[in-house]
Amino acid sequence: MRSLRLVPLMILLWLCPAWGQTRAAEEAPAMRTPPRDYTLSPEQLQKAKAFARAGYVVYFGGEAALLVVLAALIGVGAGPKLDRWAARRTPRRWAQVWLVAPPLLIAAALAALPFDIYAEVISRRFGQSIETWPGWMADWAKAEALVLVVGTLAAWGLYAVMRRSPQRWWLWAWLLSLPLQVAAVVAEPLLIEPMFFHFDPLAARHPRLVGEIEEVLHRAGIAIAPDRLFEMRASEKTNSLNAYVSGFGPSKRLVLYDTIIAKENGPPLLTTVGHELGHYALNHVRDGILFGFAISLAVLWGAAWALGRLCPAAPPGSWETMPQLLLLATLAAFLLSPAINAFSRVQEHEADVYSIEVTHGVIPNPGQAAATAFQIEGEQAFADPSPNPWIVFWLYSHPPIRDRLLFSLGYDPWAEGRAPRFVR
């Protein structure tokens, strides 16, 4: 019933959508003295600790609720009941899957919904989100509809492979998934991201910034066409600062939030761009795809092994095993989080190194500029200066911001007579 207690606050936030926070995101950034360490004021530090604790509740509570709901569905025999109900309605397997998978996926979405709402409430309370509640609900509905359609189609294909090869279905399913995983990465910036945000060519509003980026590209010795550089109108929904590389092959692109362009200026912003170019130049998207291949193989093999023991009497490819498969997939995603995040932290650190190296000689004191960028981003996001190491191990996809800032201040291979790691 936690979601019901949030209703009055949701209505208040809907009627008063943080006007002052929007104004703050639009103010011109001021010049800063480069920091010597990542520090927050006592008030900011208190907020950072509270924000972090709320995030842990959302993540671990949401995972636990989802596992409990899926276990309850298994306990009441939802799988066999849905299997029999679908068989009575139609003999066609492609039609049956649309009667079995959506109810289970909707149940999973509803289990997580209170925690999704709580996460949005917290995000608003700490000045991150400024989206209206109708807009948030529309985005939530679009995301869940996408999961519903893609998940049901995936279930149809997976169970068809199970019926054809009861012993080796995990291997055939993995091989068939490889081109689909690549296609998903290619399609994401073209089909999925525009469903939630508006994008403009970076040159349309920031031609000077594009010129500065081209200087960095020249230093790197790589070519990215201007039509691969985009600005996301993130300020329509959030005050968060971010930049990222997405897509693969023909859809690969670099995206800057308009909020980060507004908050960071000059050298600090160029080090942020340099970081994202590091992902581009160091082929991190490709490596991420290959890592995803390995993870999916392990998950499918583990699912085949576990299903054989959880449902030994179920006919191969029977819909009645779907709740167990969803439970296993959820549990695998949770337990593999440390490995996935550790891989990501390695890539993010490499991109930090690349950023300082590629902006060396283009901007003065790139390490100080990067440290300034991290201080700005940490203040805006209320990043905890001293997170628990166990939390870093389990949840952090990036190194802690204090570690990144101190590394930036200390990394100077040129002064030490050492060769740079990536950019000569």
Buried (B, 14 or more C-beta within 10 A) or exposed (E): EEBEEBEEEBEEBBEEBBEEBBEBBEEEBEEBEBBEEBBBEEEBBEBBBBBBEBBEEBBBBBBEBBBEBBEEBBEEEBBBEBBEBBBEEEEEBEEBBBBBBBBBBEBBBEBBBBBBBBBBBBBBBBBBBBBBBEBBBEBBEEBBEEBBBBBBBBBBBBBBBBEEBEEEBBBBBBEEBBEEBBEBBBBBBEEBBEEEBEBEBBBEEBEEBBEBBBBBBEBBEEEBEEEBBBBBEBBBBBBBBBBBBBBBEEBBBBBBBBBBBBBBBBBBBBBBBBBBBBBBBBEBBBBBBEBBBEBBBBBBEBBBEBBEEBBEEBEBBBBBBBBBBBBBBBBBBBEBBBEBBBBBBEBBBBBBBBBBBBBBEBBEBBBBBBBBBBBBBBBBBBBBBEBEEEBBBBBBEBBBBBBBBBBBBEBBBEEEEEEBEBBE
